[in-house]
Amino acid sequence: MIRFDNAHRIKGHKKRDHKHMFENEAQEFEFISPKDLIDELLKLIDDNRRIINEIKRR
């Protein structure tokens, strides 16, 4: 559902770390530290809880 990838070339962007949200296109993401990555993931889960729960019910 929510995934972070290390740097590689993605369509329309230079080589950058990026994230995938559900089935949407990749979005650039700047990796700073493992703690920041975990904080961002927890924030995304919280912000998208309704969508996640809908997917879990399928």
C-alpha positions as CSV (number, residue, x, y, z in Angstrom):
1,M,0.0,0.0,0.0
2,I,2.7,2.5,1.0
3,R,6.2,1.8,0.0
4,F,9.5,3.6,0.0
5,D,12.2,2.9,-2.6
6,N,15.9,3.8,-2.7
7,A,17.2,6.0,-5.4
8,H,16.7,4.9,-9.0
9,R,15.4,6.7,-12.1
10,I,11.6,7.0,-12.2
11,K,9.5,8.3,-15.1
12,G,9.7,12.1,-15.3
13,H,12.3,12.5,-12.5
14,K,16.0,12.3,-11.9
15,K,17.4,9.5,-9.8
16,R,15.9,10.1,-6.4
17,D,14.6,8.2,-3.4
18,H,10.8,8.0,-3.7
19,K,7.6,6.6,-2.3
20,H,4.6,4.9,-3.7
21,M,1.1,5.6,-2.2
22,F,-1.4,2.9,-3.0
23,E,-1.6,2.7,-6.8
24,N,-0.5,6.3,-7.5
25,E,2.6,7.3,-9.4
26,A,5.9,7.5,-7.5
27,Q,6.6,10.7,-5.5
28,E,10.0,12.0,-4.7
29,F,11.1,11.5,-1.1
30,E,14.3,12.8,0.5
31,F,15.8,10.2,2.7
32,I,17.5,11.9,5.7
33,S,17.6,9.2,8.4
34,P,15.9,6.0,9.4
35,K,14.1,7.9,12.2
36,D,12.7,10.4,9.7
37,L,11.6,7.6,7.3
38,I,9.7,5.9,10.2
39,D,8.1,9.2,11.2
40,E,7.0,9.8,7.7
41,L,5.6,6.3,7.3
42,L,3.6,6.6,10.6
43,K,2.3,10.0,9.5
44,L,1.2,8.6,6.1
45,I,-0.6,5.7,7.8
46,D,-2.4,8.1,10.2
47,D,-3.3,10.5,7.4
48,N,-4.6,7.6,5.2
49,R,-6.3,5.4,7.9
50,R,-9.7,5.6,6.2
51,I,-8.3,4.3,2.9
52,I,-6.3,1.6,4.6
53,N,-9.3,0.4,6.5
54,E,-11.3,0.2,3.3
55,I,-8.7,-1.9,1.6
56,K,-8.4,-4.2,4.6
57,R,-12.1,-4.9,4.5
58,R,-12.0,-6.2,0.9
